[in-house]
Amino acid sequence: MRVVSGATRRRFGLLMGAGLVAPLVVRAHDGPHLVEAGIEGFAFVPCRLEIRAGDTVRWTNHDIAPHTATDKAGGWDTGRIAKGESSDVTYDAPGTYAVFCRFHPNMIAEVVVEPA
């Protein structure tokens, strides 16, 4: 049987304690972020985004066809995004936004904006 010194046991205990405490720490939202969203294979990737109010989503088209990212309720629209181009939308108001492409209405996504 291997003998473990008191110092080793203390270090192990400290490391284990740190591991148990770390997941309980909540990081405050440190300001607006830029979130990348892709359009590829005639789909929004990811199809659901969870962001905070004030964040900006950069919609980038990786397809050969032009697309839009359009709010189904009519609140915003990226306009036509050609292959390799991007369009940014900043979400200031909390809520859930249903997104679709005006050219390909079967392409859908959801943006969930939480309070900052």
N, C-alpha and C positions, 0 to 999 in steps of 0.2 A: 504494500500500500504506500502511496506517495504522500509525503508530509507537505502540507501547504502552510507557509508562514502566515503570521498575522497580517503583515503588510500586504501580502498577495490577496488575502481575503478582503481586506479593507478596499483595495483598488477594485477588485471584482464587485464589491458592494456598491462602490461609488459609480462604476460604469453601469451597473444594472439599474441603480436609482435614476441615473441620468436618462437611461433609455425609457424608463417608465414615466418620467416627467415630460420629456420632450414632446410626445404627441399631444399633450394637454395644452401646450403653448399655442395661442392663436395669434397669428401675425396680422396686424392692422393693415388695411388697404393703404398702400403708400403712394396713392395718387393715380392718375389716369395711365392706362396701359394701351399699347398697340397690340391687337390680337390679329393673327393671320388666319384667313379662311380662304380655301381654294375652291375653284370650280374645275372639275375634271371628270371625264367620263359621263358628261351630261348630268352631273350631280354636284351638290354643295358638300364640301368636305372640310370640317365635320358638318353633319346635318343638324346638329344642335350645339349652340354656343351658350355658355353661361358666363356673363361678364358683369361688371359693376358700372353704375351710372358714371358717365364721364369718359369711359373707355371708347376707343376707336377700333373698328373692325376694318381691316384692309382686305377687300375682296379681290382676289387675283385669278384671272382666267387662264387655265392651262389647256383648254380645249382648242380645237381648230375653228369652231363656230363662235360667233359673238354671243354674249349672255348679258343679263342684268341681274342684280339683286334688288328686288322690289318689295316694299312693305305692302302686304295684302290690303291693309287698311288705308293705304294711300299716303302715309305720313312721310315717306322718303323713297328715293329711287337712285341707284347708282348711275343710271343712264347706260348706254351701250358700252360694254367692256370687250374690246377685241382681244384676240390671242396674245398672251404675254403682257397685257396691260392690267392695271389695278385701279380700284376706286375706293376711297376711304369714306366711312360713315361713322360719325360720332353719335353715341347714344347717351343723351342727357337725362331722359326720363325713364324711371323704372317701369317695367312691364314686360309682357311677352309679345314678341313680334313674329308674325307668320311671314315667311319670306318665300318668294317664287321668282322665276325668270319669266319676263314678259314674252320672250321668244319661244320658250319651252315651258309652258305652265305646269307640266308634270314634275318639274324640278322644284322641290320644296325644302325648306329648312326652318329652323326656329332659333330666334335669339332671345334669351332670357336675361333681362337687365335687372340686377338687384340694386337696392340703394347703396350709395357709396359709403 
